[in-house]
Amino acid sequence: MRIFVTGASGFIGSAVIAELIAAGHRVLGLARSEAAAAAVAASGAEVHRGSLEDLDSLRAGAAAADGVIHLAFDHDFSRSRELAAQADARAIEAMGDVLAGTNRPLAIASGLGIAPGRVSTEADRAPPGWPRRASEEVVIALAKRGVRGAIVRLPPTVHGRGDKGFVPWLIAAARKHGHAAYVGDGTNRWPAVHRFDAARVFRLAVERATAGSILHAVADEGIAVRDIAAVIARHLGFGVVAKSPDDAGAHFGFLAQLIGLDIPASSASTRQQLDWRPVEPGLLADLEAGHYFATTSVPSA
């Protein structure tokens, strides 16, 4: 198949391109900038210039492909999450309109954390107010219009070499303050997945997922945040400090509102549906490998 991939030059997108090409697919990768275009071309994919705001470019990319994997999302935390979610839903609608009636696949990236305090499953629908709810509802509706849409929910921690997400922020915060930290007793759990394992879920989704599928790309169902802090502290030679919710902001910055959540997630149904098994190192093993500690950057606030 020829697959149109948005977010093709990103951390997850580059892994998805490699996965698709290794499986014999051809890739058309969306690129907004010259740097992104160069990265997409270097990965072995064909470049399609455009952006999430340019809906015509998205329609053209979808029309030129046998299926779509939509990974791009505006993660600029200085902007409204509501505006970013609205733009994401519009992008999915635009591509879905092109695919309607063809039974071609459209796999989108969504997020986890939808059921704090318990293990969420693929049977859980996104609750009101969830940032990606509108996008998920668009995909579910497209299933009735002849689009083989699938929702791939990703953990907040998709890890691996080159990660610029939450784990590097935790490490940078520890460096800045001279200690690693967690909130409360630190027993709250975070799910995680290696980016290469996540890439396989997206490839399997376009190959075999049924219309309206909800999939969880989760390898570690739930790792206690204090265990993550302990590995960080050991590698940096620091201690570990428990923070109260009131004190979390000074240490974690924008991540304070998330780091104390208990958001484990199961992928049992996904493993059965797609015959998918994670094979890459788990998060703690990936941290122990040491590559996360090669940088010396610190959070800005």
HUVENKA-V287599 format. One record per backbone hydrogen bond with DSSP energy under -1.0 kcal/mol. CO is the residue of the C=O (numbers start at 1). NH is the residue of the N-H. E is the energy in kcal/mol with one decimal. If there is no record, write none. Layout:
BEGIN
co->CO nh->NH e->E
co->CO nh->NH e->E
END
This chain:
BEGIN
co->1 nh->26 e->-2.7
co->2 nh->66 e->-3.4
co->3 nh->28 e->-2.9
co->4 nh->69 e->-2.8
co->5 nh->30 e->-2.8
co->7 nh->10 e->-1.4
co->10 nh->14 e->-2.7
co->12 nh->16 e->-2.3
co->13 nh->17 e->-2.6
co->14 nh->18 e->-1.8
co->15 nh->19 e->-2.2
co->16 nh->20 e->-2.8
co->17 nh->21 e->-2.7
co->18 nh->22 e->-2.2
co->19 nh->23 e->-1.2
co->20 nh->25 e->-2.5
co->21 nh->24 e->-1.6
co->26 nh->3 e->-3.1
co->27 nh->46 e->-2.9
co->28 nh->5 e->-2.7
co->29 nh->48 e->-2.8
co->31 nh->50 e->-1.9
co->33 nh->37 e->-2.4
co->34 nh->38 e->-2.4
co->35 nh->39 e->-2.0
co->36 nh->40 e->-2.7
co->37 nh->41 e->-2.5
co->38 nh->42 e->-2.3
co->39 nh->43 e->-1.2
co->40 nh->45 e->-1.7
co->41 nh->44 e->-1.5
co->46 nh->29 e->-3.3
co->48 nh->31 e->-2.3
co->53 nh->55 e->-1.3
co->54 nh->58 e->-1.4
co->55 nh->59 e->-2.5
co->56 nh->60 e->-2.3
co->57 nh->61 e->-2.0
co->58 nh->62 e->-2.4
co->59 nh->63 e->-2.5
co->60 nh->64 e->-1.4
co->62 nh->65 e->-1.4
co->67 nh->4 e->-2.7
co->68 nh->107 e->-2.8
co->69 nh->6 e->-2.2
co->70 nh->109 e->-2.2
co->73 nh->75 e->-1.0
co->76 nh->79 e->-1.9
co->80 nh->84 e->-1.9
co->81 nh->85 e->-2.4
co->82 nh->86 e->-2.2
co->83 nh->87 e->-2.2
co->84 nh->88 e->-2.0
co->85 nh->89 e->-2.3
co->86 nh->90 e->-2.1
co->87 nh->91 e->-2.1
co->88 nh->92 e->-2.2
co->89 nh->93 e->-2.4
co->90 nh->94 e->-2.4
co->91 nh->95 e->-2.1
co->92 nh->96 e->-2.8
co->93 nh->97 e->-2.3
co->94 nh->98 e->-1.1
co->95 nh->99 e->-1.6
co->96 nh->100 e->-1.3
co->99 nh->102 e->-2.0
co->104 nh->148 e->-2.0
co->105 nh->68 e->-2.2
co->106 nh->150 e->-2.5
co->107 nh->70 e->-3.1
co->108 nh->152 e->-3.0
co->110 nh->154 e->-2.3
co->115 nh->118 e->-1.6
co->120 nh->266 e->-3.2
co->121 nh->124 e->-1.6
co->127 nh->130 e->-2.1
co->130 nh->133 e->-1.9
co->132 nh->136 e->-2.4
co->133 nh->137 e->-2.6
co->134 nh->138 e->-1.9
co->135 nh->139 e->-1.8
co->136 nh->140 e->-2.3
co->137 nh->141 e->-2.3
co->138 nh->142 e->-2.1
co->139 nh->143 e->-1.1
co->141 nh->144 e->-1.3
co->142 nh->145 e->-1.7
co->142 nh->147 e->-1.6
co->145 nh->101 e->-2.2
co->146 nh->103 e->-3.4
co->147 nh->149 e->-2.1
co->148 nh->106 e->-1.5
co->149 nh->212 e->-2.3
co->150 nh->108 e->-2.4
co->151 nh->215 e->-3.5
co->152 nh->110 e->-2.8
co->153 nh->217 e->-2.3
co->154 nh->112 e->-1.2
co->157 nh->193 e->-1.7
co->159 nh->195 e->-2.6
co->160 nh->163 e->-1.8
co->165 nh->169 e->-1.4
co->166 nh->170 e->-2.2
co->167 nh->171 e->-2.3
co->168 nh->172 e->-2.8
co->169 nh->173 e->-2.6
co->170 nh->174 e->-2.0
co->171 nh->175 e->-2.3
co->172 nh->176 e->-2.4
co->173 nh->177 e->-2.1
co->174 nh->178 e->-1.8
co->180 nh->241 e->-2.5
co->182 nh->243 e->-3.2
co->183 nh->186 e->-1.7
co->186 nh->226 e->-2.4
co->188 nh->225 e->-2.5
co->189 nh->263 e->-2.8
co->190 nh->223 e->-2.9
co->192 nh->219 e->-2.2
co->192 nh->220 e->-2.3
co->193 nh->159 e->-2.1
co->194 nh->198 e->-2.4
co->195 nh->199 e->-2.2
co->196 nh->200 e->-1.4
co->197 nh->201 e->-1.3
co->198 nh->202 e->-1.8
co->199 nh->203 e->-2.2
co->200 nh->204 e->-2.7
co->201 nh->205 e->-2.3
co->202 nh->206 e->-1.9
co->203 nh->207 e->-1.5
co->204 nh->208 e->-2.9
co->205 nh->209 e->-1.3
co->210 nh->213 e->-1.8
co->213 nh->151 e->-3.0
co->215 nh->153 e->-3.3
co->216 nh->218 e->-1.7
co->220 nh->192 e->-1.8
co->221 nh->265 e->-2.1
co->223 nh->190 e->-2.0
co->224 nh->227 e->-1.1
co->224 nh->228 e->-1.4
co->225 nh->229 e->-2.5
co->226 nh->230 e->-1.9
co->227 nh->231 e->-1.7
co->228 nh->232 e->-2.1
co->229 nh->233 e->-2.7
co->230 nh->234 e->-2.2
co->231 nh->235 e->-2.1
co->232 nh->236 e->-1.8
co->233 nh->237 e->-1.2
co->233 nh->238 e->-2.4
co->239 nh->180 e->-2.4
co->241 nh->182 e->-1.4
co->243 nh->184 e->-2.9
co->244 nh->248 e->-1.1
co->248 nh->252 e->-3.2
co->249 nh->253 e->-1.8
co->252 nh->255 e->-1.6
co->253 nh->256 e->-2.1
co->255 nh->258 e->-1.5
co->255 nh->259 e->-2.7
co->258 nh->261 e->-2.0
co->262 nh->117 e->-3.6
co->264 nh->120 e->-2.2
co->267 nh->271 e->-2.6
co->268 nh->272 e->-1.7
co->269 nh->273 e->-3.1
co->270 nh->274 e->-2.7
co->271 nh->275 e->-1.0
co->282 nh->286 e->-2.5
co->283 nh->287 e->-2.4
co->284 nh->288 e->-2.3
co->285 nh->289 e->-1.2
co->287 nh->290 e->-1.5
co->290 nh->293 e->-1.7
co->291 nh->294 e->-1.3
END
